[in-house]
Amino acid sequence: MFEDILLAKEKVGPIVKRRLEEFKNLRAFGKTTFNFKPFLDIEYEADLFSELCFCILTANSSATLGIKAQREIGIEGFRSMSVEEITDILSSLGHRFARQRAERIVKAREKFDKTLELLRDGGDPSNLRDLLSDTCSKYKVEGFGMKEASHFLRNIGYDNLSIVDRHIFRFLKEKGLIPDYKTMTRKIYLQAEKALKEIGEKLGLSLAELDLYIFYIKTGKVLK
């Protein structure tokens, strides 16, 4: 049933391993260098805040566009550019929500000390996800739901959360592991995550690895 995942592991296993190391380095050292070759001719340095901004940018957009924006704006740009400057760059790259995302990035910048405080305190990754995405939480990042919070935490080295995006959900639906849905709810998200955990346990893969392999199956690329 999961031969496609095993085949993907054979084809791009070393690249997935490299990406996971990049994520772990970001968490351990506060910075990492991402290398997206051979899928994109792009390589750049990212820090924790620029990675949070990447996850804001990719919601209802694409990883490729987010990667290009992260490279273009850069670590210092995310820290210092105005809403107008970020909007101009996002617009030039064709982002559909350029102004909205620029505003969210600046708001996230103003609260990032609190985000760092939360990450330093550590704790259960599922709890961290809830605190970053719950509208009642003082740590809430505007624009973060469960998917975006999971995306950020995975990209900074937490390997046991699922990023249930359209690619993942389509994969699960095609395998008959989850029904179709009209609106993503917390219950549906956790149901999908449970199904992914069961796949990972059968194949000996973390959720972070599994996500990258399924993304490769659906897009032909290993991104983030």
C-alpha positions in Angstrom: 0.0 0.0 0.0 2.9 2.3 0.7 5.3 1.2 -2.0 5.3 4.8 -3.4 6.8 6.1 -0.1 9.5 3.4 -0.1 10.3 4.2 -3.7 10.5 7.9 -2.9 12.9 7.0 0.0 15.2 5.1 -2.4 15.2 8.1 -4.8 15.6 11.1 -2.5 16.5 9.7 0.9 19.9 11.5 1.1 18.2 14.8 0.2 15.5 14.3 2.8 18.2 13.5 5.3 20.1 16.7 4.4 16.9 18.8 4.8 16.2 17.3 8.3 19.7 18.2 9.3 19.2 21.7 8.1 16.0 21.9 10.3 17.9 20.5 13.3 20.7 23.0 12.8 18.2 25.8 12.8 16.9 24.8 16.2 20.3 24.1 17.7 22.2 27.1 16.4 19.5 29.6 15.5 20.6 29.7 11.9 21.0 27.2 9.0 21.8 27.2 5.3 19.1 25.7 3.1 20.2 24.1 -0.2 17.3 23.3 -2.5 19.3 21.8 -5.3 18.6 19.9 -7.6 15.0 21.0 -7.4 15.5 24.7 -7.2 18.8 26.5 -7.9 18.5 28.3 -4.6 20.7 28.4 -1.5 20.5 30.8 1.4 20.9 31.3 5.1 17.8 31.5 7.4 17.3 32.2 11.1 14.3 31.4 13.4 12.4 34.5 12.6 12.8 34.3 8.9 11.6 30.7 9.0 8.5 31.8 10.9 7.9 34.4 8.2 8.4 31.7 5.5 5.5 29.8 7.1 3.3 32.9 7.2 4.1 33.4 3.5 3.3 29.8 2.3 -0.2 29.6 3.7 -2.6 29.4 0.8 0.4 29.9 -1.5 3.3 27.7 -2.4 6.6 26.5 -0.9 8.4 27.6 -4.0 7.1 31.2 -3.8 7.9 31.3 0.0 11.4 30.1 -0.7 12.0 32.8 -3.3 10.6 35.4 -1.0 12.7 34.3 1.9 15.8 34.5 -0.2 14.9 37.9 -1.6 14.0 39.5 1.7 16.7 37.8 3.7 17.3 37.6 7.5 17.9 41.4 7.9 15.0 42.3 5.7 12.5 40.4 7.8 13.8 42.1 10.9 13.9 45.7 9.6 11.9 46.3 6.4 8.6 48.2 6.5 5.2 46.8 5.5 5.5 48.8 2.2 9.0 47.4 1.4 8.0 43.8 2.1 4.7 44.3 0.1 6.6 45.5 -2.9 8.9 42.5 -2.9 6.0 40.0 -2.4 4.0 41.8 -5.2 7.0 41.6 -7.6 7.1 37.8 -6.9 3.4 37.4 -7.6 2.2 36.7 -4.1 -1.6 37.0 -4.1 -1.8 38.3 -0.5 1.3 40.6 -0.5 0.0 43.4 1.7 -1.7 41.1 4.2 1.4 38.9 4.6 3.6 41.9 5.0 1.4 43.2 7.8 1.4 39.8 9.5 5.2 39.6 9.3 5.6 43.0 10.9 3.2 42.0 13.7 5.0 38.7 14.2 8.3 40.7 14.5 6.8 42.8 17.3 5.9 39.7 19.2 8.8 37.5 18.4 10.4 37.9 21.8 7.4 36.1 23.2 7.7 33.4 20.6 11.4 32.9 21.6 10.3 32.7 25.2 7.9 30.0 24.4 10.4 28.0 22.4 13.0 28.4 25.2 10.6 27.0 27.7 10.1 24.0 25.5 7.5 21.4 26.4 5.3 19.1 24.4 5.4 20.0 20.6 1.6 19.6 20.4 1.2 22.1 23.2 3.6 24.5 21.5 1.5 24.1 18.3 -1.7 25.0 20.2 -0.1 28.0 21.8 1.1 29.4 18.5 -2.2 28.8 16.8 -4.9 29.3 19.4 -6.7 32.7 19.2 -6.9 32.8 23.0 -3.2 32.3 23.5 -0.8 35.2 24.2 1.7 33.4 21.9 -0.7 33.3 18.9 1.0 34.2 15.6 -1.4 36.0 13.3 -2.0 33.8 10.3 -1.1 30.6 12.1 -3.5 27.7 12.3 -2.6 24.2 13.2 -1.0 23.6 9.8 1.2 26.7 9.8 2.3 26.2 13.5 3.2 22.6 12.7 5.1 23.8 9.6 7.1 26.2 11.6 7.9 23.7 14.4 8.9 21.0 11.9 11.1 23.4 10.1 13.0 24.3 13.3 13.6 20.6 14.2 10.5 19.1 15.8 10.0 15.9 13.9 6.7 14.5 15.3 4.1 16.9 14.1 2.1 16.7 10.8 1.7 19.4 8.2 -1.7 18.5 6.8 -1.8 20.6 3.6 -3.6 19.9 0.4 -0.9 17.5 -0.8 -1.0 15.4 2.4 -4.8 15.4 2.6 -5.1 14.3 -1.0 -2.6 11.5 -0.4 -4.5 10.2 2.6 -7.8 10.4 0.7 -6.4 8.5 -2.3 -5.2 5.8 0.1 -8.7 5.6 1.7 -7.4 6.6 5.1 -9.5 9.7 5.6 -12.8 10.9 4.1 -13.2 14.0 2.0 -13.9 17.3 3.8 -15.3 20.8 3.1 -13.8 22.7 6.0 -10.7 21.7 8.0 -11.5 21.5 11.7 -9.2 20.6 14.6 -10.9 17.2 14.8 -10.3 16.4 11.1 -6.7 17.7 11.4 -6.0 15.4 14.3 -7.6 12.5 12.5 -5.3 13.0 9.5 -2.3 13.3 11.8 -3.2 10.0 13.5 -3.4 8.3 10.1 0.1 9.7 9.3 1.5 8.5 12.6 0.3 5.0 11.8 2.0 5.1 8.4 5.2 6.4 10.0 5.2 3.6 12.6 4.7 0.9 9.9 7.6 2.3 7.8 9.9 3.4 10.6 9.7 7.1 9.6 9.2 10.2 11.6 6.4 12.5 10.7 8.9 15.1 9.4 10.4 12.5 7.0 7.0 11.2 5.9 5.8 14.7 5.1 8.9 15.3 2.8 8.4 12.0 1.0 4.7 12.6 0.4 5.4 16.1 -0.8 7.9 14.6 -3.2 5.4 12.1 -4.4 2.9 14.8 -5.1 5.1 17.5 -6.5 8.3 15.9 -7.7 10.4 18.1 -5.3 11.9 18.0 -1.8 11.4 21.5 -0.5 10.3 22.3 3.1 
